Amino acid sequence: MTIGSVVFELDIDSAFSLKEKRRVLNSLKTRLKNKFNVAVAEVGEKDVWNRADL
């Protein structure tokens, strides 16, 4: 079993609300899971609408 850890810091310029940020992140997490079969979690500040740490 292989275990790894990576943190991606994303600037989401197209998001102007938490709802738009959630839409972008859900799409990205779904694509990563389908293509690479990995688990993805948001680990950073959840109240900032234009930044995300995955």
Backbone torsions as a table, in degrees:
resi	resn	phi	psi	omega
1	MET	NA	132.2	179.5
2	THR	-104.9	132.2	179.2
3	ILE	-125.5	134.4	178.3
4	GLY	-143.6	162.0	179.6
5	SER	-140.1	131.6	179.3
6	VAL	-139.9	141.7	174.8
7	VAL	-118.1	122.8	176.1
8	PHE	-104.6	127.5	175.1
9	GLU	-100.3	116.1	-175.0
10	LEU	-111.4	136.8	168.4
11	ASP	-103.1	118.5	-176.7
12	ILE	-103.6	91.4	-176.3
13	ASP	-71.1	-25.0	-176.9
14	SER	-83.6	-6.3	-178.0
15	ALA	-96.5	128.2	177.7
16	PHE	-118.8	8.5	176.4
17	SER	-155.6	166.5	177.7
18	LEU	-64.5	-31.5	179.1
19	LYS	-65.4	-42.6	177.6
20	GLU	-67.5	-39.0	177.1
21	LYS	-61.2	-44.5	179.9
22	ARG	-62.0	-39.2	179.0
23	ARG	-63.6	-44.5	179.4
24	VAL	-64.7	-46.2	-177.8
25	LEU	-66.9	-39.8	178.2
26	ASN	-63.2	-40.2	177.5
27	SER	-63.4	-45.3	-179.7
28	LEU	-64.5	-44.1	179.7
29	LYS	-63.3	-39.6	178.8
30	THR	-65.4	-44.1	179.3
31	ARG	-64.1	-40.7	178.4
32	LEU	-64.8	-41.7	179.9
33	LYS	-65.3	-42.9	-179.1
34	ASN	-68.4	-38.7	-175.8
35	LYS	-82.2	-41.3	-172.7
36	PHE	-115.0	-4.8	-178.9
37	ASN	54.6	53.7	-180.0
38	VAL	-119.9	157.0	174.1
39	ALA	-93.9	135.2	-177.4
40	VAL	-127.7	136.9	178.1
41	ALA	-137.5	145.7	173.9
42	GLU	-84.1	121.8	-172.8
43	VAL	-115.4	-10.1	-176.2
44	GLY	-94.5	-155.8	178.8
45	GLU	-65.1	125.1	-177.4
46	LYS	-94.8	-10.2	-177.6
47	ASP	-96.0	-4.3	178.5
48	VAL	-92.3	121.5	-169.8
49	TRP	-80.4	-14.7	-177.7
50	ASN	-116.3	10.5	177.1
51	ARG	-134.6	148.5	177.4
52	ALA	-150.3	144.6	173.2
53	ASP	-117.9	118.9	179.0
54	LEU	-111.7	NA	NA
